[in-house]
Amino acid sequence: MRRFELATDSGGAGRWRGGLGTRMEVIAPMDGFAYCTFDRAKFPPWGLYGGKDGSAGYGQIEKPDQPVKTVNKAYEPIPKGTLVRAVNNGGGGWGDPLQRDPERVRMDVIDGYIEYESARRDFGVVLDAKTHAVDMAGTLALRERLKAESGVKL
């Protein structure tokens, strides 16, 4: 097992952010078989009431000296040293992401649940790049601009 972690930005943006999927990476210690199957690979979990969809699940097989193969379903022989990556889907968000409490968005960034850029793009929250402090005036202005651009009345 090389890695097992929450998949950053996999939960759909929303007033209540969707749950995160997981990322697992295993390096085959001997020749064997990779068996991968992912539900919600083609149709990710949907968001509700203005929330964004969660991310789709997928697998990747990296055989030594070969290009990465991305799969939804696979059962194939693999040689020793192959990296098999499984990324499970994230849940859909609920409610308008621009209504998420900016402090919660800040904590999502600090905790690694979302990227710094996602706070701005998806939630309309302006954070200081070094301290992650919320710029409330900047956040209110950005949210008003994003609402106006979307044409949605909230």
N, C-alpha and C positions, 0 to 999 in steps of 0.2 A: 504494500500500500504506500503510494508516494504522497497522496493528498486526499483529504476528505474535508470539505468545507462548504459553507453556504455560498451560493452563487450570487455575487454582487449584481444588483440591478435586474434580477430575475423576476421579482414581484412587480405586478402592475402598479403604476402610479395611481393614487386615489386619496381621498380624504382619509381613508384607512387603506394603507398600502397593502398589496397582496403579499402573502407569505413567500419567502424565498425558497427556491429550489436548491438542490445540493449538487456539488461537483465532486466526483470521485475519480481518482487516477490510480491505476494498478499497472505495474510492470510485470509481465509474465516471467516467472523464475525458471520456466522450462517450456518446451513445446506443448501446445494445448489447443483449446478452442475458445473463441470469443463468442459469447451469446449475448446479444443486445436486443432489447425490444422496448420501445417507448410509446406510451399512450400520449395523446395530445401533442404529437410531433408536427402534424400538419395543421391542426386547429388548436392553437393555444387556449388556455383557460381565459374566458372572456371577463372583462370588467363590467361592473353594473353601475347604473345611475351616474354615468359620466366617468367612471373609473377606466383606466387603460387595461388592456389585456396583459396577462402574465407572459413570460417567455415560453417558447416551445422547448420541449426536451429533445435531446439528440445524443448520439454516441459518436466517438471518433476512435479509429484504429490506426495507430502509427507503427507500422512494421519497420524494422531496421532498414535503412537505405531505401525507403519507398515513401511516396507522398502520403499525406494524411488523407484518410478516407472517412467522410462523414456519413453516418447511417441513421436510419430510423429503426430498422430491423436488420439483424445480421446474425448468422451462425456460420463461422468460418474458421479454418485452422489458422493458428498463429505460431510463429517461431518464438523461441526464448528471446527475451529482451523487448518484445512488443509492448507498447504503451496502449492501454485501453482506457478511454475517458468516457464517463457516463455523466451527463448533465441533465438532471431532472427539471421539469417545468416548474415555474413559479406560479403562484395564484394570481387571479385578477384583482385589480383594485376596486374599491367601492367608494363612489362619490367623486365629486370634482377635486382633482389634485390641487387646484389653486386654493382650496379651503382647508388643506392640511395645516395644522398648527406649525408655524415656522420653527419653533423650538424642537418639535418632533423631527422635522426634516433635518435640522442641525445634528440631532443625535443619530439619525439614520446615517449621515455622512461619517460622523465620528466612529460609529460602530462598524462601518464598512458595509452596510446594507445597500447603500446607493453611492454612486460616484459624485464627486463635487459638482461636475457639470450637470448631472441629472437633477440636482437640487434646483438649479437655475432653469434648465430647459423644461422639466416635467412638472415642477412644483412652484416655479416662480419665486424662489427664495434666493436672495442675494446674501452670500456668506463672505466674510473676510478670508482670503486664501491662506493666511498664516494661523489665525486664531480660531477660525470657524465661527466667529461671533456673527449673529444675525444683524444685517443692516436693515432695520425696519422701514426706513424711508425708501430705500432702494427696492425693498421687497414689495411694498405697497404700489410703488410706481410701475415696477415690472409686471405685477399681477394685473393692474389696470390695463397696461398695454397688451398683455397676452389675451385678456378677456375681449378687448376691442378688436384685436386681430382675428380672433376665433368667431366673432359675431354671435356668441352665445350670451344670452341674458341670464345673469345669475342673481 
